[in-house]
Amino acid sequence: MIYHTEINNSELHGKIRRREIRWAGNRKLKIYGTLNCASGKRMKRENRVFFHSLDQAKLNGFRPCGHCMRTEYLNWKNRIVQ
């Protein structure tokens, strides 16, 4: 997990171009989603984290975003409710 406050913009863009970073999340809400999610783009920089993989996000206790990952979110929600 990479904190947005600990990486400069040029290094971040390079990692995204090389596909080393594929997912972003909100560290306070424990939600992860795609890099182009409208909800994710609105979050504060100090709350944003980046992941190399979905497994990394899940291992850190994050859940899928209800906007950009609707199917995954509903599957996650149904597992919690049952």
Secondary structure in CASP SS format (residue, H / E / C, confidence):
PFRMAT SS
TARGET T0000
AUTHOR 0000-0000-0000
METHOD secondary structure of the structure
MODEL  1
M C 1.00
I E 1.00
Y E 1.00
H H 1.00
T H 1.00
E H 1.00
I C 1.00
N C 1.00
N H 1.00
S H 1.00
E H 1.00
L H 1.00
H H 1.00
G H 1.00
K H 1.00
I H 1.00
R H 1.00
R C 1.00
R C 1.00
E C 1.00
I C 1.00
R C 1.00
W E 1.00
A E 1.00
G E 1.00
N E 1.00
R C 1.00
K C 1.00
L C 1.00
K C 1.00
I E 1.00
Y E 1.00
G E 1.00
T E 1.00
L C 1.00
N C 1.00
C C 1.00
A H 1.00
S H 1.00
G H 1.00
K H 1.00
R H 1.00
M C 1.00
K C 1.00
R H 1.00
E H 1.00
N H 1.00
R E 1.00
V E 1.00
F E 1.00
F E 1.00
H C 1.00
S C 1.00
L H 1.00
D H 1.00
Q H 1.00
A H 1.00
K H 1.00
L H 1.00
N C 1.00
G C 1.00
F C 1.00
R E 1.00
P E 1.00
C C 1.00
G C 1.00
H C 1.00
C C 1.00
M C 1.00
R H 1.00
T H 1.00
E H 1.00
Y H 1.00
L H 1.00
N H 1.00
W H 1.00
K H 1.00
N H 1.00
R H 1.00
I H 1.00
V H 1.00
Q C 1.00
END
